[in-house]
Amino acid sequence: MSGFTEALIYIIQTLGSLYLLIVLLRFILQLVRADFYNPLSQFTLKATQPLLKPLRRIIPGLGGLDLASLVLAILVQLLLMVVIILIAGANPLAVGLQLLVWAVIAVTSLFLKIFFFAMIISVILSWVAPGSYNPGAQLVNQICEPLLAPFRRLIPNLGGLDISPIFAFIALNLLDRFVIGNLAAMSGMPAILSPFI
C-alpha cells in the first residue's frame, strides 16, 4: 500500500470516526437522559439532525431508545468500512454480510470507549475542580452516572472516597478486551479495519 493510500485512509478514518462519535453520542445522551439544553448537547443535535430526520420517519423510537441514531451510527460505520476497503484495493462485496457484523462490533467498541473516557474525564475533574459548574463537566457526569450508580450501590463510600469508578473501569475493560476483541478476531476482521476496535 502506497504512502498516499495510507494517508487517505487515515484522513477518512479520522474524520468519519469523529462524525460517528457525534452520532453515537446523540444515542447515549438520550439513553442517559442528559440535559438537551446543554450547549454541547445542542451541538450534537444540530450536527446529526440532517441525517437523522429522514431516518426517524422509517425507524421509530422504542421504549425511550433513539433507535434511529443507533441505526445511523451503524450505517456510518458500515460506509466508512466500505470506503476504506475500496481505497485499499479490495472488493467489499467479497466479504458480504461480514461487513455488517464488523460495523456492529466497531460501534459497540466505540460505545464502551465513550463511557471509558467520560469516566476518566469525570475522575480528573473531581480532583482538579470538584463541584464546578461547566457544561462539559455536567454532560460528562450525566453520561457516567447511570454506569456508576450500580457500583455505588454495591460498594460502600470509604470516608468520602468514591472508588466505584475503579470497578466500572475494570468492567468496561473486560468487556472491550475480551468480548469485543474476541468477537472481532472470531469474525475475521481484517487488519485494515482494526483501528475501529
N, C-alpha and C positions, 0 to 999 in steps of 0.2 A: 504494500500500500504506500502510495507516494505521500510526501510531507504535506502537499496541498490537500489531498483527500483526508488525511488525519486532522488537519486544521479545520476543514469544513465540517467534519463530523463533530469535532469538539465544539464549534460555534453553535451548530444545530442542537446538540445535546444540552448545552448550557442555556440557550435562550428558550428552547422547548421545555426544559425542566423548570425554569423559572415560571413560565405560564402554568405548567402543570401544578406546581406548588400553590399558586394562587387559586386555581380551580379546586384543588383538594382542600385548601384552607377554607374555602367557602362551605364545603360539605361539613368540615369539622366545626366551624363556627356555629352552624345550625344544629349540629349534633350536640354540642355542649351548651347550647342556648346562650351564646355570647351576646353582648350588647351590640346591636347592629347600628347604633348611633355613634359608636366609636369611629373616629376618623379612619383608622386602619381597616375597620370592617366596611366602611363606606367605599374605600378604595377597592377592596376585594369585590364588593357588589358591582361596582361600575366596570371593573376590568373583565368580569365574567358574564355580565348581563347580555351582551350581543349574541353570544353563542348559546347561552342557557335559555333565552326567551323562546326560540323555536322548539328546543328540546322539551321544555315544560308542557307544550301543547300535546306532546306524544306520551311523555313519561310523568305521571302524577307523583306527588309525594306519598309516602306510606308511613303512617304512624309517627309523623313528625320528622321522618328522614327525608332529606332532599335527594331523592334517587336520581334526578336529572343531572345534578352536579357530579354525582359519583360516576354515572354513565359517561358524562363528558370527560372526566378525568381518565377513564379507561380508553375512550376514543382518542384523546390527545396523545396518550402514551402509545397506543397502537400505531397512530400516524407517525409519531417520532421514530418508532422502531422500523416501520416500513421504509421511511425516507433514509434512515441510516443503512439499512441492509442494501437498498438500491445504490446509494453512494459507494458502498463497499464493493459493488460489482456483483452482488448475489441476487437471486430471484426470490422475493418474499413469498411467492405462490408455492415455492418448493417446500416451505415449512407449514403452510396452510393454517389450520386451527391452532397450532402450537403458538403462533404469534399472539393469539388472544389470551392463552394461558400465561405467556410471558408478560403480557401487558398487565394482567390482573396481579401477578406476583410482584411486578415492579411498583404498581400503585399501592399495594399492601405494604411493601417495604418503605415507601415514602411516607405513608400514613403513620407508621411506627416511628420513623425518624423525626417527623414533625413534633410528636409528643416528646420524644427523647430530648431534642434541642430546646423545646419550650421549657422543659423541666430544668435544663442546665441554666437557661437564662433566668428562670424564676429563682433558683437557688443563689445565683450570683447577685441578683437584685436584692434578695433578702439579707445578704451580707453587706452589700455596698450601700443600699438606700432602702432600709426596711420601712414599710408603711408609706412610701412616697406615692403620690398620685401622678400617673403618667398614662396616656392612652395605650402605649405599647406594653407597659408593665401590667396594666389592668387586663388587657387582652390575653397576655401570656398566662396570668393567674387563672383566668376563666377557662383557658384550654386545659391547664394542668389539674384543676380542682376535681373534675369527675374521675380522673385517673388516680389521684392521691387519696380521695375520700375512703375507698375500701381499705387501703393500707392504714389510714389513720384510725379506723375503727378497730383494726386488729392489733396495732402497735401502740402501746401507751406513750403519752408525751413524757419525755425524760427531762423534767425540770426546765421546761421552756425550749428544749432542743427537739426539733421535729426531724426524726430520722426516716420518716415514711418515703421521701424521695429515693433513698438508697435502695429500698426494696422494689420501688417502681422501676428504677434504672435496671436492676437485675432482671426483673420480669420482661421488660422491653428488649434487653439484650439477648435473653434466652430465646424469645420469640423471633427476633431478627436473625440471629446467627444460626440457630438450629432448625427452626421451622422454615423461614423464608429461604435461608441459604440452601437447605436440603431440597426444598421444592424446586428451586432454580436449577440445582445440579441434576436432580432426577428428570426434570423436563427437558434437559439438554440445551439449555440456553447458551448461545454462542458467546465467546469472549468479547466480541464487539459490543454486545448489549449489557455486559456486566457492570458498567458504570451506573446503570439504573438500579442496581441492587445494593 
